[in-house]
Amino acid sequence: MTSTVPNAVEHADEQQPPITMFGPDFPYAYDDFLAHPAGLGQIPATEHGTEVAVIGGGLSGIVAAYELMKMGLKPVVYEADQIGGRLRTVGFEGCDESLTAEMGAMRFPPSSTALQHYIDMVGLETRPFPNPLAEATPSTVVDLKGESHYAETVADLPQVYRDVAEAWNKCLEEGADFSDMNRAMRERDVPRIREIWAKLVEKLDNQTFYGFLCDSEAFKSFRHREIFGQVGFGTGGWDTDFPNSILEILRVVYTEADDHHRGIVGGSQQLPLRLWEREPEKIVHWPYGTSLKTLHADGEPRPAVTRLHRTAGNRITVTDANGDIRTYQAAIFTAQSWMLLSKIACDDSLFPIDHWTAIERTHYMESSKLFVPVDRPFWLDKDEETGRDVMSMTLTDRMTRGTYLLDDGPDKPAVICLSYTWCDDSLKWLPLSASERMEVMLKSLGEIYPKVDIRKHVIGNPVTVSWENEPYFMGAFKANLPGHYRYQRRLFTHFMQDSLAEDKRGIFLAGDDISWTAGWAEGAIQTALNAVWGVMHHFGGETDPANPGPGDVYDEIAPVELPED
């Protein structure tokens, strides 16, 4: 069991393959598309070598560029900071290189099958991530209102936690057809998925997560709602998500995105970095040994984009921070969409006005983390009086909220994520420096573990991030508010451009913001593959009939379209 408040249904047949995180909005099997020997498609030979701008060197941009290169196009990647985006792995100054901290994405569900395709491709390893009460987590402490509970399994927690778990199960069953949807997604029963989801979108688009709980008889107790918000399911407390659309939460639970997480050994940023340098065995037009790195001068991406505008012939003209101006027949924009409103000077003619409205309405979650390196995993020491671990993975209503303990073995240096917070909890840290943050965190944890001197084990300076303060991000990831479904649909379906005016075609949106499952690397990859299909189609290319792409089957599985009036 992987959660403090368990997910809705424990599956009887655990031998079933993990659900694919394609999501209910667009039930397309991206993992099958990637695995098919026919490949993702081809473009006319007359277009081979044509440059395509890819703006943003995060996972979505690098995946898109890699697949376009394999088709014989020449992706030109622009990156303002560093390859990886929110797959950002950092070290600790003066410490062993094996000690790393995941400042962005750090845990990935097995249902992220398209992501796993690329992880396997570049030869990375994964291991279970120590979430609350996960099998890989020796122990968990839940500390609420000054009272701490030590647990190795959920059965060790007081009865009220099991009551809250039961309430969540009932809430999902009664309000969201959880079992039926989960079964349909496991069986890839697209008609049934669409039937269930269409009714729920119409019913729940205007509902918050908290309102959904309040409408359930199972959650009539405020105490139960409070505990659920502070402890949550899967990765911990979800009260910071309470104002968001319940549809966002249902996408997570339906796809089992918050279950059985795994981390990437050595750090997640290795994935885009390895794709950048990878030389595909099957590649069109380019000689064997070609990589994204070799296609770029000095092996580096172009610098930040400062201007985007349309020029004659419906071309996309890109100006970068060096003042270099280049014009392209097609471009993919994968950075956070607010960049189009702030950091980049854009022509209004780039997108239809309804798409600009959707971009402007994008709502971001804030997020902060702080890590410290320590001499060894001392938390595995046993308390002489109780026989328990002296310190545990910790969920609390104190300012730290979530504390994660990460090690590579009992005799090696280790890392503690002293605090992982969201939204208002993250904003509380924003004015403080890394050292100031650490002092507050150590004080809070000292109140939970009065016998433990964490400070004496610290062997280096802390590293921290507040994503809302990162100039090229301005937030951790998109999270739709009630009423935002229509906006998200416009952004996600932008890769289907035949219905757009000709002067609105040729630039494709992709990345985390565009995904239905924002905050998960899988969504960034799915939208990258949508954009790759869009570019291929734009150049007159096509997929193999045996392996239709997302645009080929679009009419059969298009997201629900709500009325605008």
N, C-alpha and C positions, 0 to 999 in steps of 0.2 A: 504494500500500500504506500502511495507516494504523497499523501496529503494529510494535513492536520485535520481538516474536515474533508472526508473522502469525496471523490468525484461521484457522480450520480449513480452509476451502475457498475457493479463488479461483474465482469463477463465470465460466464460459466465456461466457455470454450477459450481458454487462453492460448490454444494452439493456432487460433486464427491469425492470419497475417495482420500486422498493424494497419489501422485505417489510414487511407491516403488523405493528406491534408489539402485536398482540392477545394473543400468548402462547399456549402450549400448554394452559394450564389452563382457559381460557375463550375458545375461538376464535370470537369475535364481531367482526364488521367494524364497529367504532365509526366509522371514517371514512365508510363508506357510510351509516350511520345519520345522521350529521351533514350529509352532502351532499344527502340526499334532499329534493326540493322539498316533500314533504308535512309536513316538520318532525318534531319529536320526540314529538308527541302533543298531546292537548287534555284539559281538565277541564270538568266541567259548568259552565254559566254561573252556576248558583247559588253556586258556590264562588269565582267571580272576586273578586279583591281580598282574599281570605283571607290573613292573615299566616302565614308559615312562618319559624321561626328557623333561621338558618344560622350555626353556631358555628365560627369560624375564617375569616379573610379571606385565606388563601393561595390558590394557584391553584385547588385543588379547590373551596373554598368560593365563590370568585367565579364560577367557571364554573357551579356548581350554581345560585347565586343568579340569574345572568344568564339561564339557560334557564328557571327557574321564573317569572321576571318576564315572559318572552316568552309563557308559557302563560296569563298573567293573574293569577298569584298575587302576593303582596306579600312578597318575602323581606326579613327583618330580619337584617342581618349583624352579628355580634358579633366584635370583633377586639381582642385584648389588647395588641398592639404596633403593627404597621403592615401595611397591605395588601401582600400579596406572599408572606408566609411565608418559605420558603426560596428564593424568587426575590427575592433582596435585593441591590440594586445600590447602592453607596455612592460618594461622591466623595472627593476629598482636599482637606483644608482649605487654602485659599490658592492652590489650583491651578486651572487652566482646567477649566470644567465638562465639557468633552469627555473628561476623564480619569476613568474609572470602574473600579471593582473589583467583581467578582461574588463575593460572600461565600458564596453558596449555589450553586444550579444555574448552570452556565456553558457547557455544551456539550450538544448535543441531536442524536440520530441521525435520519437521514431516515426511518427506520422509525416514528418517532413521528408518525404521520399525523393522529391526532386533535389533537395539539398544533399541528401545522402548519396545520390548519383555522383555529384561533383566531389564530395568528400572521398568516396571510394576511388574516383578517377585519379585524384592527385595523391593517393596513398596516405591519407591521414588516418589516425586512430581516434576512437572515441572511448569514453568510459563513463560510468554512471555519475551523475551530478548529485552532490549531497543536499538535496532539498529537504524540507521538513518531513521527518518520518519516512524518508525514502529508505530502501534497503541498504543503500550505500552510506547512510547516515547513522553513525553509532548511537547517537541519542539526540533528542530535541528538548529544549526547554521553552515552554509557553509561559510568558510573564505578562500578566494583565492586572492592572490596578494594584500593583505591588505584591501580587501573589504569584509564585512560580510553581509550575508543574513540570516534573521531569518525566520523559517518556521515551521508550525505545520502540513501542508500537502504539497505535491509536488506542488500544485497549487499556493502556496505562494512564490515560487522561480521565478526568472526572466525567461522570455521566452526562453533564450538560453539553460537552463537546459532541458526544454521540447523538444527543438530541438535536443539536444544530445540524449535524450531518444528515440525519433523517429528514429534517425540515427542508434542507436543500434538495435532497432526492425527490421529495414530494412536490416541491415547488417546480422543479424542472419537468417532472412527469405531467403534472396538472396544467402547467402553463405553456409548455413548449414541446410536447410530444417527444420527449428525449429518447426513450427506448426505440420508438418507431424510426426516428431520424437516424439514430446511431446504427441501427440494423441496416437501414437502406444504404447508408454510406459505406458500411463494411462490405455490403454485397454489390456496391456500385450500381444500385438500382436508380438510374437517373430520373425516370418518370416519377417514381415515388418521392425522391428527394425534392424535385421541383414542386410536386403537389403539396407536400407538407410546408415547404419554405414559403411558397407564394402566400399561403394563408397567414403565416406568422409575420411576414414582412408587412402585409396590410394591417394586421392587428397590432403590431408592436413597434412600428417605426417611430412613434411619438413617445415611447415609454423609456424612462431611465432604468438603469439596473436597480436602483433603490426602490423605485416605484413598483417594479416587477416583484420584488421581495414583499413589499407592503401589501400588494394585491393578493398575496397567497395566504390562505388561512393557516398554512403551516408555519408562517413567519409572523404571526400576529404578535408575538412577544418581542418587545424592543430589545430585551437582553439578548435574545437569540440573534437578532439582526446585528447588534453591536459586536458580539463575539465573532459572528461570521465575517463582519467587515475587518476586524482586527487580525483574525487568524486565517480565514478564507479557505481556499482549497489549492492543492498543487504546490505553488511556490510561496504561499503565505497570504497575508491580508489583502483584501480587495476593496477596502473602503475608498481608496483613492479613485477607483473606477465607478463608484456609485452614481456620479452625475452623468456618465456616458450612456449611450444607447444600449439597451439590453441585447440588441442584435449583435453587437460587438462581442458580448460575453458568450452568447449562444454559439457563435462561430468557434470560439475557443473550446468549449466543452464538447460540441459535436465532433470536432476533429481530434479530440484528445490531445490538444496542443499543450496542455498543462500537466501531462502525465509522463512518467518514466524518462525524465530528461537525461541527456548525456552531454558531456563537455568534450571539446576537442583537445586532445593531448598536445601540449606545446602552444596552444592559443589559436583562436578562431581566425585571426588575421592571416594565418598561413594559407588559408583556402584561396582568397583572391590573389595573394602574392604568388602562389604556385600556379594558378591559372594564368597569370600574367606571363610567366616564364615557360609555360608548358608548350611543347612542340607536338601538335596532334599527329597521330599516325594516319588518319584519314582527313585529307585536306584537298580542296580544289584550287587550282590556279597557282598557288604559292608552292615553292619548292619544299621538299621535306627538310625539317629543321627550322621552319618559320614559327615564330611565336609573336604574341602581342609585343613583347619587349623588343624583338628585332625589327618590328615594323615601325618603331618610334625612334627618333633621333636620340642618341645617347642612352637609349633604353628607358627613357622617362616619359610620362604623359605630358601633354601640353599643359600650361598653367591655367589658372582660374579663368572662367568665361566672364567677361564684363558687359558684353552686349550681344543680343540676338535680334536679328531683323530679317524681313523678307526682301528679296531682290528679284529682278526680272526673271521670268521663267519659273516662278514659284520656288526659287531656291532659298535655302536657309544660310544666312551669312553670320559667321561667328567671329567676334573680336575677343582676344584673350588679354590677360594682364600684361603681356609683353608688347601689346599694341599690334600683334599680328592679326591680319584679317584673312579669313578663308571662307570660301563659299561651297556649299554641299547640296547635292540633290536630296539628301535625307539626313535626319539627325534624330538621336534618341536622347531625351532628357531624363536622367535618373536621380538627380539630386532632390533634396527636399523642396517641395513645390513653392514654399514661401520665398525661396531664392529668386524666383521669377518676379516677385513683387518688391524685393529689397536690394539684393546684391547685384542683380543683372538688369541692365537697361533693356527693356523688351518693347517691341512693337505690339500694339493691340491686335494687329492682324495675324499674329502667330496662331491664336486659337479663337474659336467661336466665343461669343460673349458669355454664353452659359457655362463654358468651361472655365473662363476667367472667374466667374462667380463661385464655382465649385472650388477652385484653387484658393480664393480669398477666404472661403469659409472653413478651410482645413483647420482642425483643432488638434493641437499637439499636447502630449503628456510630458511633463518635466520629470527628470530623473537624475539622482546623484548617487555616487558610490565613493567609498574610500577604502583602500587596501593598505595593510602593513605587512612587511616580511618579518617572520619570527624564526628563532633558532631551531625549533623542532615542533612537532604537533603535540604540545604539552597537554592539550585538552583530553588526550587519551589516558593521562595519568588517573589513577583511582583515588577518590576521597577515602581516607582511612576509616572514617566513621560510617559512611553510607555505602561504600563500595561502588558508587556511581562515578561516571566520568566527571572530572573536575569542572569541565566546561562543555557546552553543547551548542549545536546549531540553535539559534535563538530567535524566537518571534516575540515581540514586545510592543506595548503601546507607548514605550518611551521613544525618545527622538531617534534612536538607532533603527527601530522597526525590525529589520532583518539582518542577522549576522551569520555569515557562512564561513566554515572552516575547511580549508583546502590543503591537502598534503599529498606527497609522493612516496610516503613510507615513514616508518617510525624513527629512522635515524637521519633523516634529511631535513634541511630547512623547509619551512612551510609558509603559507600565506593566510591571513585572515581578511575577509571582507567585513570590516567592522560595522559598516552600515550600507544598506541598499534601500533607497527611499524613492517615492514618487510624488508628483504634483505638489500639494501644499507642504507635505513633509520634506520634499526636496528643496522648495523655496526657502525653508527655514535655514538651510545650510549655506545658501548662496553668498551672503556677505562674509563668510568666514574663510580664512586661509586653510590650507591642508593641515597645518599643525594645530590651528585653533579647533578645527573640526575633530581632529583626533583626541584632543583633550576632553571635549564634551562627550565624545563617544566612550572613552575609557572611564569617565566618571559614571555614565549611565550603566555600563556593563559591570562596573565595580559594585553598584548597588544590587545587581542580580547575583554576582559571584563575589561576595566579600572576602572569600579566602584566596582568591586567585589574583596574583600580581601579573597582569598581562604585560605591563610596561617592561618588566625585566627581561622578557623574551624578545622584545622588538630589536631587530638588528639593522634597520635602515629607515630612511625617511618614508613617510606615507605618500601614496599617489592618489589623486582624486580627480573627479570629473563632475561637472554639472552640465548636462547636455543643453539645457536652456540657455546657457551662457557661451556655448560654442558658436563662433560667428558663422560657420557654414552649416549649422544644423538648427539652432534656435529651439530645440526640443528633442526629446528622445524618439518619439514616433507619433504618428497620427492615431487619433481615437475619435470615432464619430460621436457626435452628440445626437440626442433625439431629433428626428427630422432631417438628418443628413444623408439618408439612404440615396435619395435622388442625386445628390452631389457626387457621392462615391461612385454611383453607377456611371455618370458621365465620364469620370476620370478613368475608371477601369476599362470602359468600352472604347476609349479613344483610339485604340489601335485599329479599330474597324472604320476605315476612312472613306469607303466608296460613296457613302451618303453625304459626305462633307463637300462643300464647295472646293473647287480645285485650288483656290488660293488659301485654303486652310489645311491642306494635306502636306505630308512630307516630314513633319516633326512629330515624334511619337513619345508619349509619356510612359514612364516605367518607374519602378522602384517601390520602396516601402509605402509611400503615401498613396500610391495608386492601387495597392493591393487591398483586397477584402480582409486579409488577415495581417494587418499592420502590426509591427513589433515582432514579427517572426521572419527569419531569413527565407523561409519557404515562399512567402508572399512576394518578396523582392525577386526571387528567381522566376516565379510564375509570370510576373508582369514583364520581366526581361524576355522571356520566351514569347509572350504575346507580341512584344515590340519587334522581335526578330522576325516573326511571321509577317508583321505589318510591313517591315522594310523589304522583305523578300517579295511580297505581293506588290509593293510600290514599284519595284524594279521589274515587274512582269514575271516573277518566278512562281514556282508552285511546289507543293509537297508531293511525295509519292502517294498514289491512291491507297496504298496499303497502310499508310501512316498519316492520316489527315491531321492537320494542325489545328490550333484553337480557333483560327478564323474560318477554317473549312466547315467546322461543325457549329459555328456560332448560332445560326438560326435555331438549332435544336436545343441549345442549352443556354441561351442568352439570359442574363440576370432579369429578374422580375422588373417590369416597368410600371411604376406607380403613376397615376394621373397627375398632371401638373396643375389642373384647375381645382 
